[in-house]
Amino acid sequence: MTAFLNFCRIEKGLSANSLSAYSADLSKFNLFLGDSPTIQDTEQLRRYIDYLYACKLGNRSIARHLTSLRNFYGFLMREGAIE
């Protein structure tokens, strides 16, 4: 996660607020995953979205969470960390 946040700061030029939001979003997702640090299937993502709604997050916040995840996993794919 640190490498991703560094990439966002240096390469994408994101602000401190954006980096903080990305970090919080990824930490929340990591907490949701628990002992299994990988996504098993699309159903798990659906459960995560349900979890975000249960946490009383608004649509825009949930969209930001999903954008954070999409960018993070895109970064991991480009770096060859995942397939």
Backbone as a ProteinNet text record, in pm:
[ID]
protein_1_A
[PRIMARY]
MTAFLNFCRIEKGLSANSLSAYSADLSKFNLFLGDSPTIQDTEQLRRYIDYLYACKLGNRSIARHLTSLRNFYGFLMREGAIE
[TERTIARY]
82.5	0	87.8	200.8	290.8	343.1	379.8	430	322.3	198.8	88.4	68.2	68.4	49.1	164.5	286.1	400.5	383.5	337.9	311.2	208.2	100.9	-4.1	49.1	135.6	190.5	288.4	379	486.2	440.4	385.9	351.7	220.7	121.5	-9.2	-26.2	62	57.2	-65.5	-114.3	-234	-203.2	-303.5	-289.2	-284	-243.1	-237	-375.4	-480.3	-616.1	-656.4	-622.8	-654.2	-578.6	-451.9	-371.5	-427.5	-470.5	-529.7	-659	-740	-865.2	-835.7	-739.4	-701.5	-653.3	-569.9	-517.2	-629.2	-722.1	-834.7	-922.9	-947.9	-1031.3	-966.9	-838.1	-768.5	-756.7	-740.3	-734.8	-869.3	-976.9	-1111.2	-1133.9	-1090.3	-1104.2	-1020.5	-900.3	-812.7	-876.3	-936.1	-1005.8	-1122.4	-1194.3	-1306.1	-1257.1	-1143.2	-1091.5	-1046.1	-999.7	-955.5	-830.9	-836.3	-719.1	-687	-782.3	-761.4	-732.8	-605.8	-571.1	-602	-668.8	-699.3	-849.5	-892.9	-1033	-1055.9	-1154.3	-1181.8	-1270	-1371.8	-1465.2	-1545	-1628.3	-1708.1	-1810.4	-1854.4	-1949.2	-1888.1	-1760.2	-1692.7	-1694.5	-1677.9	-1687.1	-1828.4	-1927	-2065.7	-2090.7	-2035.9	-2050.9	-1981.6	-1867.8	-1798	-1883.4	-1944.5	-2031.9	-2149	-2207.5	-2314.7	-2265.2	-2142.2	-2081.2	-2066.9	-2025.6	-2011.9	-2146.6	-2251.2	-2385.2	-2429	-2396.3	-2431.4	-2359.1	-2242	-2167.1	-2224.1	-2334.6	-2404.3	-2326.4	-2242.4	-2171.3	-2265	-2245.9	-2325.2	-2274.4	-2352.9	-2317.1	-2182.4	-2155.5	-2028.1	-1910.2	-1926.1	-1817.9	-1792.2	-1898.3	-1882.9	-1816.6	-1855.6	-1791.4	-1642.4	-1606.1	-1464.4	-1391.2	-1453.2	-1392.9	-1365.1	-1461.8	-1444.3	-1337.6	-1329.2	-1223	-1086.7	-1077.8	-952.5	-910.5	-1006.3	-975	-935.4	-1008.3	-976.5	-835.9	-801.3	-667.4	-560	-586.9	-490	-463.1	-569.4	-550.4	-493.7	-525	-461	-311	-273.4	-131.6	-63.7	-128.1	-70.2	-53	-148	-135.6	-20.2	-10.7	98.1	235	242.1	368.2	398.6	304	323.6	305.9	245.8	224.8	107.6	11.9	-102.3	-129.5	-207.9	-246.8	-382.6
-118.1	0	125.8	118.9	234.4	269.5	167.7	192.4	258.2	214.7	273.4	419.5	447.9	585.9	675.3	621.6	697.8	725.7	625.6	642.5	753.5	750.9	852.8	992.7	1000	1129.5	1181.9	1096.1	1140.5	1144.6	1033.8	1023.7	1093.6	1079	1137.4	1276.6	1312.8	1445.1	1470	1365.3	1382.3	1464.3	1535	1618.5	1532.1	1594.5	1524.5	1473.7	1552.2	1508.7	1385.3	1382.8	1266.4	1144.2	1161.8	1049.8	996.2	1085.9	1045	966.1	1010.7	941	803.3	793.8	664.6	571.1	621.3	539.7	488.5	575.3	535.9	433.2	453.6	360	222	218.4	90	21.6	100	42.8	-18.5	49.1	-3.1	-133.4	-138	-260.1	-372.4	-340.4	-441	-496.3	-409.7	-452.7	-544.8	-512.1	-594.9	-732.9	-738.7	-867.5	-957.5	-898	-977.1	-1057.1	-1186.2	-1273.2	-1306.7	-1288.2	-1319.6	-1190.8	-1162.2	-1033.4	-1022.4	-1121.8	-1116.1	-1124.8	-1073	-1080.2	-1217.5	-1288.5	-1423.6	-1422.9	-1336.2	-1333.2	-1203.2	-1186.8	-1064.8	-1056.7	-1169.9	-1170	-1103.2	-1122.9	-1059.1	-906.8	-858.5	-713.8	-662.3	-740.4	-701.2	-692.4	-787.9	-784.4	-661.3	-623.1	-503.4	-378.9	-369.7	-256.4	-253.9	-369.9	-377.7	-331.5	-369.4	-328.9	-176.9	-115.8	30.6	98.9	45	100.3	82.4	-33.4	-58.7	37.8	86	185.1	325.7	335.7	462	561	508.4	596.2	635.1	754.4	801.2	745.3	766.4	714.1	766.3	894.8	952.3	893.1	869.6	808.4	665.6	593.2	455.1	454.7	547.6	557.8	586.3	672.1	701	576.1	499	373.6	280.8	268.8	180.4	232.3	363.5	422.3	394.6	406.3	375.9	232.2	140.3	-1.1	-26.5	32.5	13.8	64.4	181.8	236	151.8	105.8	23.7	-107.7	-176.4	-304.6	-285.9	-174.9	-143.8	-124.6	-55.6	-36	-171.4	-256.7	-388.6	-470.8	-460.9	-534.1	-478.7	-346.7	-286.3	-321	-333.6	-366.4	-515.6	-596.3	-740.8	-812.2	-743.7	-804.9	-902.6	-880.6	-971.7	-991.5	-1091	-1116.9	-1057.7
0	0	0	69	75.1	-63.7	-141.6	-276.7	-362.4	-347.8	-422.9	-384.8	-255.6	-210.6	-255.3	-255.2	-307.3	-456.4	-529.2	-672.5	-693.7	-614.6	-627.8	-595.4	-497.6	-458	-562.7	-608.1	-697.9	-843.6	-892.9	-1035.1	-1070.4	-982.9	-1012.8	-952.7	-860.2	-799.8	-714.1	-647.5	-564.6	-439.8	-393.9	-274.8	-148.8	-39.3	89.3	129.7	101.8	134.2	54.4	-72.5	-156.5	-109.3	-78.1	-28.2	102.8	188.6	315.5	292.3	197.5	165.9	107.4	14.3	-43.1	66.8	154.6	263.6	353.4	388.1	473.4	402.5	273.9	197.2	191.6	163	153.4	289.2	393.6	528.5	566.3	530.3	559.7	483.5	358.5	279	338.3	380.7	442.1	569.3	647.1	767.9	732.8	627	581.7	539.6	469.1	422	536.5	643.2	757.9	727.9	756.6	741.7	596.8	507.6	365.9	290	258.9	197.3	48	-8.8	-151.2	-173.8	-286.9	-326.2	-388.9	-337.8	-386.6	-511.3	-513	-625.5	-623.8	-725.2	-732.3	-619.6	-569.4	-458	-334.5	-315.5	-202.2	-217.3	-339.4	-363.8	-337.9	-376.3	-348.4	-198.4	-123	22.4	80.6	21.7	68.2	43.6	-72.4	-100.9	-3.2	23.9	124.2	260.7	294.3	420.7	427.6	316.4	313.2	332.5	268.9	290.1	434.9	494.3	634.2	727.6	685.1	763.1	744.7	671	649	561.6	471.5	378.4	264.9	213.4	101.1	-31.1	-135	-267.4	-316.8	-294.1	-340.5	-265.6	-136.8	-58.4	-103.9	-131.5	-178.6	-315.7	-400.9	-532.9	-517.6	-422	-398.9	-350.7	-262.1	-216	-333.4	-422.4	-537.4	-632.4	-648.1	-729.8	-667.7	-536.7	-466.2	-491.9	-481.5	-505	-649.5	-743.4	-884.7	-915.8	-864.5	-888.1	-820.4	-699.2	-626	-698.5	-738.3	-806.4	-946.9	-1012.2	-1140.5	-1123.3	-1016.4	-984.9	-960.4	-881.6	-852.8	-979.8	-1071.7	-1198.8	-1282.9	-1292.7	-1371.7	-1314.6	-1182.5	-1116.6	-1120.2	-1166.6	-1174.4	-1041.3	-944.2	-812.6	-812.5	-904.5	-919.5	-1067.8	-1097.5	-1237.5	-1264.9
[MASK]
+++++++++++++++++++++++++++++++++++++++++++++++++++++++++++++++++++++++++++++++++++

